[in-house]
């Protein structure tokens, strides 16, 4: 009996085993009445304990079910407006509008630079022809001198010859001049092909003279460019460098203040190969800065674009904070779920279930918001003429707009018929990555082989990047005949190798690699289709949530409405399970 009382004190009491006794002794009857009273108290305590456990389990199920609801279901569950959904739709509109406006402005800037570069080539390069831009060269000493003198004379006569409005920049050349004419040559160079001998000192010397426009008196150290003598037997290159200023007035069309440009022009006559062919090219770099005291008749200074950029940055900042808050709440709910499984069920939650709480779409939107905010700041600097990073701003805004539009797919995933793309990509992604790693090894092998062997004989294989572009085009069936026909037949052995190289690459990658790649995607799609028709494995997390049968419209998700202490506040004043309800 003592053992029975000890069992009773531990709470392991089952009333069914106690009520079957028929002993009629008074002592035993009194003891049995005492035990019955004790059992009733313990049963009440255990009943309250299990009710509390069930309530806690029910609460966390509702939290999890609410967390993974779509915005529409959350609205029906608690009546809360889908602010983040509306904010993302607004952000798509304004970010796209910002990109379009910047694209129009950037197009004007790029066009102005390209047109000025073409103008300089026609002005300063003698007998320039656009069709022979990459192969523009001279072959005699007299032609080299003619092109040098022609460029300098055109520079000096620029105000009288050009239809554009350009201005000289002084004190930027050698000895404080406006134009620098330089030659680079080996310190010692003696080449005698007749005797197959040469003497070369690889150290490079540079000789320069300065030239000033006619409107400026010649400097103290200026020399006549007509007396500039070239050392052809050891010459490496000849360079002519100067700067010009211009104003891009066509930005007025887009209601923008014109930009002031400084062009850094460099003409190079390249003789480093010493092959008898001196290649000529013109390089042009531009620098944009704010014009001094701009004045446009009938046009008041407007900050509308700047205000719009500030609004875009603020909307993206708000989106970033809301998405960041949702990720933090998901992490907190994950920890609560893991602790509940550990304490109640004595089980560990697998990493796949834990990662369900980290919403990758929110991470994508956060990256997009950061890119948009950074791009907007740079765009504001461009609008106020304090910065000129058009290319960087375009990359940031373009990438952010791409991610914003990709993020729209998240809301389509709540509908089963539209979710097939994401599910298929997710299922095929691991196999596709492994397949691409294997294919990349073969592809790189073909790239290096084609670059080294075919590069000297084929224009499409001159550099490693060009080889990769050419091979990728062949995979997609582009320029096949051109690639075969442009192969030079100066070497029969190389030509035969090129035929074997191209035929094996095309056969391997088009008929095998692409077919296997498509098969991987098709296999994943078929697997997803079969999963919708046949039972499939359900994770512990989703099995746990599935036991909650409360519909979003049941009203059980809005037992008590919390009183928010601020817009971003994560704490509430009530004490029910709704206080800790996490909004995804």
N, C-alpha and C positions, 0 to 999 in steps of 0.2 A: 504493500500500500504506500509505503514511503516512496517507492519508485514512481507510483502513479501520481503522487502529489508533486514530485520533482518534474515530471513531464508536464503537469498542469502549469507549474510556475514558469516554464519556458514558453508557454503559449501554444505548444503543439497539441491541441485538444480537438478532438473530433466527437461531437455530441452523440453521433449515431452509435458509437461504441460504448456509451455510458448508460443509455436508456434501456438496455436489454436486461438489467439485473433484477431478480425476483426474490432476493434474500429478505426474510421478514424480521430479523432481529432488530431491536430498538437501537442498539449502538450503531449498527451498520446503516440503519435508516437515517439516523441523525447525521452520520458522516456523509451519507449520500446526498442529503439535502444541502449540507455545507458545500460539497463538491459541485452540486448543480448550480448553486449561487455563484461560486467562483468561476465555473465554466461560462456562465452567462455574461459575467463581466469581461472575461478574456475574449469571448466571441465578439462582444461589442467593440473592444479595442481593435481586434484583427479586422473586423468588418470596416471600421473607419480607416484603418491603414490601407486596406486593399482598394477602398473607394478613392482614397487620395492618390494611390498609384495609378488607378485607371483614369482619374481626372488629369493627372500630369501627362499620361500617355496620350490621352485624347487631345490635350492642349497642344502638345508638340506636333501631333499629326496635322492639326489644323494650321499651325504655323508653317509647316513644310508644304502643305497643299496650297496655302495662300501664296507662299514664296514662289512656287513654280507655275502660278496662274498666268494667263495672258492679261494684258491691260483691260480688256473688256470684261473678263471674269472678275477681276479685282474691283472693277466699278460696280458690278452687280453684288459682289460679296460685301463691300463696305461703303459703297456709294462715293468713293473718292475719285475725283476726276483724274484722268490719265495725263497729268501735267507733263511728264517726260515724253510721252508720245507726241503731244502737241508741240513741245519744245523742239523735238527732233525734226518734225515736219517743217516748222518755221526755220530751223537751222538749214535744212536742205535748200529752201528757197533763197535765203539771204546769202548763203555761202556760194551757191551757184551764180547768183546775180553779181556778187563781188568778183568771182573769177572771170565772168564774161566782161565786166568793165575793165578789169586789169588786162585781160587778153587783148582787147581793142587798143588800149594804150601801149601795151608791149609790142603789138604788131606794128604800130606807127614808129616806135623807137628802132626796132630791128630793121624795118624797111629803110629808114633814114640812114642807118649805119651801112647797110649793104649797098644802097645806091651811091653813097659817098665813096665807098671802097671802089666800086666800079668806075666812078668818075675819076678818081685818082689814078687808076690804071690807064685809062685813056689819056689823061693829061700828061703823066710823067713817064710812061713807057712808050718808046718809039715803035711805031708800026704794030701796036698791040691788037691782037685778034682774040675775041672771047672763045672761039672754038679751040684755040691752041693754048689755053691758059696753063694747063699742067705741063705742056711741052715747049713753052716759050723759052727760046735760047738763042745764042749767037755763037759763031764759030771762028771769027777772025779777030785779030787785035784791033783793027780799025773799027769793027762793029762794036767792040767793047767800049772804046773811047767815044764813039758816036752816041751810044746809049747813055753814057755817063754825062756827057756835055748836054745832051738833049734834056735829061731830067733836071739838071741844074738851071738851064736856061728857061725851061718851062716854069720852074719855081720862081725865078726872078721876075718873069713876065706874067705871073699869075693874075694880078688885078686887071690886066688888060685882055686876058684871053678867056678866062672862065666865065660862065654865065651864073655860077653860084657866088654867094657872098662869103669870102674867106678872109681871114686876117692872119698875119704872121705872128709868131711867138718868138721873141728875142731872148738872148742870153740863156739859151738852152743847149747850145752846141759847144764845140771845142773853142777855147779862148774867148768865151762870151759871145759867140756868133749865133746866128739863127739856124744855119745848116752845117752839118758835119759830113765831110767826105773822107772816108777812111779806107785803107787797104790793110789786110792781114796777110802775112807771108812768113815762111819758115826763116829762122835766123840764118841758117846756111842751107843752101840747096843747089846741088849740081847733079844733073841727070844726063847721062850719055848713053842713049839706046844703042849707038853704033858699037860701043865696046861693052855693052851690058853692064855698065857700072853706074853707081850713083853715090852721092854723099849728102846725107840729110841730117840736119840738126832740128829735132822736133819742137824746140822752143819757138814760140810765135811772137813776132814783132808786129806792132801796129803803128802806122803812120797816118796822121789826120791833118786836114786843113779846114779852116772855117770859111764860110761864105755868108755874106750879109746881103739883104735886099738892096736894091739901088737907092731906095729912099733913105737908107741909113748910111752914114759915112763909114768907110772900112775901118776895122779895128787895127790896133797897133801891130798885132801878129798875123793879120790876115794875109793870105797869099792868093795869087790868081789860080783859079782851078784849071785854067788852060795849061799850066805848067806842071800839072800833077802827072807824074810818071809812074807807070805800073811795072812791077817786077814779075813778068809773066812766068819766068822759069821756076819761081818758087811761090807764086801767088796762091792764096787760099780763097779769099773772097774780097769783094769790094762792097761797101755799104754806104748808103746815102740816107741820113736821118734828119728829120725836121718835124716841126709841129705846126698845125693850123687850127684856127678857131672858127666855129660856125654856130648858128642858132637854128633850131628846128621849130619853125613857126607853124608847121601844119598841125601841131597839137591843139591849136585854137579850135580846130574842128570838133574835138572831143571836150570842149569847154575846159581846157587845161592851160596853165601858164606855160609858155614855151621854155624848152631846156636849152642851156648853153653847153656846147660840146667842145672838147679839145681832142684833136686827132693826133695820135703819135704814129707817124708814117716812116716806114723803113723799107728801102729798096735794096735788095740783095742780089749781087751777081756772083753766083756760086761756082768756084773752080776747084773745089777740094778733091774731085775725082781725077783731075788732070787728064781727062779723056779727050780733050779738044772741043768739048761742048760746055759752054758757060751758061748755066741755067739762070733765068731771071725771074724773080718773084717780088711782089709788093705786099708787105704786111701792114695792117692797119689796126691799131687799138684805139678805143675811144674812152673818154672820161667825161661824165656828166656832172655838172654843178649848177647851182642856182645862179640865175642871171641877176645882175645888179640893177636895182631900180626898174623893174618891169612896168611898162605902161601900155595898156590896151584901151583904146578909145571905146566908150560905151560898154565896158565890161568891168563890173565890180568884182572884187575878190570874194570868192565863194569857198566856204568850208564844208559844203554839202558832202563831198566825197570823204573827207576826213571824219565827219560826224557819222557817216554810214559805216566806215571801217571800225570806228570805236564801238558802235552798236553791235557789229558782228563779233568783235572780240569779247564784249560783255556777255552776249548770248552764249558763245562757246565756253566762256569761263563758268557760267551758270550750269551748262550741260556737263562740264568736267566735274564740278562739285557734286552734282546729283548722281552721276555715274560712279564717282569715287565713293560716295556715301553708300550706294547700293552694293558695291563690292565689299565694303567694310561690314555692312549688315549681313551679307552672305557668309562672310568669314565667321562672324559671331554666331550665326545660326548653325554653321557647320560644327563649331566647337561644342555648342549645346547638344546637338544631335549625337556627336561622338561620345560625349560624356554620359548621355542618357543610355546609349547602347552598352557602354562599359559598366555603368552602375546597375542598370536594371536587368539586362540580358547577358551580361558578362561576355560580350562579343566585341570584336574590333571591326571598325568600318574600313572597307578597302579603299584604296586611293582613287579608284574610278568613281566611287560614290562621293568621295570628298571633293573631287574636282567638279562635280555637278554644281556645287555652290559657287564656283568661280565662273562667272559669265564672261566668256570670251568676247561677246559682242560689246560689252561695256568697255573692255580693254581696247578694242578697236576704236570705239567712239572717243575714248580718252586720248589715244594717240592722234586721232583726227582733230580733236579740239586743240591739242598742244600745237600741232602744225598750223592750224588756222590762226591761232593767237599770235604765234611767231611771225607768220606771213603777213598778218594784218599790221603788226608793229612795223615791219619793214616797208609795207605799202604806205603807211602813214608817213614814214621817213621819206619815201619817194615823192609822195604828194606835196610834202612841205619842202622838197628839194634839198633835204639834208643827207639823203642816201641815193645811191644809183645801182643797187643790187637787183636789177630786173630779173636776171636769170635765177638767182636764189629764191626770190619772192615767187616767181612763176612755178618753180619746183615745189615749194611748200604749199602754195594754194592749190595747185593741180593735184598733188598727192592727197591733201586733206579732202578735197571735193570727191575724189575717187573713193576714199574710205567712207565718206558720209553716204554716198549712194549705195555702196556695198552694204552698209549697215541697215539699209531699208529691208534687206532680205530677212533680218531678224523677225520683223513683224509678219512676214509671209510664212515663217516657220510655224506660226500658231495654227495655220490651216493645213490639214494633212495633205490635201491635193497639191499644195504649192511647196511642201516641205521635201519633196522627193530629191531635188537637186542637192540640198545641203546634206541630207542623209546619205546619198550616194557618194558624194565627195568625201564625207567623213569615213565611210566604210572602206573606200578605195584608197584613201590617202596613205596608209602605212605600206601597202603593197606597191603603190606607185612610186613612193620615195625609194624603196629598196631597188625597184626596177630601174629607176633613173640613175642611181649610183652605179649600177653595173654597166648601163649603156654609156654613161659619161666617160668611163675608162676607155672604152672602144672609140668613142667620138674624139677624145683628146689625142689618142694615138693617131688617128687619121689627120687631125689638125696639124700636129707637129710634123708628121711625115710629108703632108702636102706643102707646108710652108718651106721646109728645107729643100725638098727635091724639085717641086714645081714652081716655087717662088720666082727664080730667075727667068723662067720661060713663060709665065702666065700672069697677066695683070691682076687677076682675081686672087692670087695666092702670094702677093708681095709682102703681106704682114700677117701675123697670127690672127688679128681681129678680122681681117679681110677673108682669111681662110675659113674661119668659123661662120661668118656671114654667108659665104658662098656655099658651104656644105649644108647649112641650115636651109638655104633656098632650094638646094637640090632635093632635100628630104620632102619639101612641100611641092616638088615638081616644077620649080621655076628655073628658067634660063638653062635648061639642060643642053639644048643644041648649041647655044652660045658658048657655054663652058667647054664643050668638046671642040668647037670650031676655032676658038681663039688660042688654042694650044699651039705654040710655035713648034715647027718641025726641024729646027736647026740641029737638034740632036735626036737621032733615030732611037737610041736606047731610052732617053727620057720620054720620048713620045710613046713608045710601047709601054713603058711603066705607067704613064698617065692614063692610058686606056684601061689597063688592069686595075689601077687605083680607083678610077671613077666608076667602072662597071661593078666592082665588088662593093664599093660604098653604097651605090644606089640600090643594088640588089639586097644587100644586108639590111639597110635601114628602112627602105620603103616596104619590102615584102615580108620582112620578119619583125623588125623592131616596132614599126607602127602598128602592125597587126596585133602583136602581143600587147601593146599599150592599150589599144582599143578593147581588146579582150578583157583586160583587167577592169576597165570601167564597166563594160557590159556585164561581167561576172558580178560585180558589186551591185549593179542595178537589179539583176535577177535575184540575188540574195535578198535584197530589200523587198522585192515583190512577193517572194515566198514567205517572208516573215509576216506580211500582212494577212496571209491566208492560213498559216500554220502557227501553232504555239511556239513561242521563242523564250529564251532565258530572260527572266526579270530580275534585276538587281535587288539587293536587300532594301535599298533606299526606296525604290518605287513600289516594292511589295509592302513596305511599311506604310507608305502614303496611301496606297490603294485601299487599305482597311478603313480609311475615313470616307464615309459615303455621303457626307454633307454636301449638298449642291451649293453653288455660289449664291443662289437666290434663297437659300433656306433661312437666312437671317442669323445663323449661329456665328458668323464671322464678325458681326457688329453688335456684340452683347453690350459693350459700353464704348462710347466714342471718347477718345482721349482729347485732352485739351493741350494743344501744342504751345510750347513756351517760346518758340521762335520758328522761323521758316526752315532752318536746317537742324532743329533740335532733335536729338535721338532719344531723349528721356521724356516721360509723361508723368502725370500726377496720379493716375489711377493705379490700382494694385491688382487688377485681374490679369489673366493671361494675354489679354489684348494689348496690355501696356508694352509687352516685349515683341509684339507682332512686327515682323520685319517686312518692309516693302521692297520688292524687287524692282 
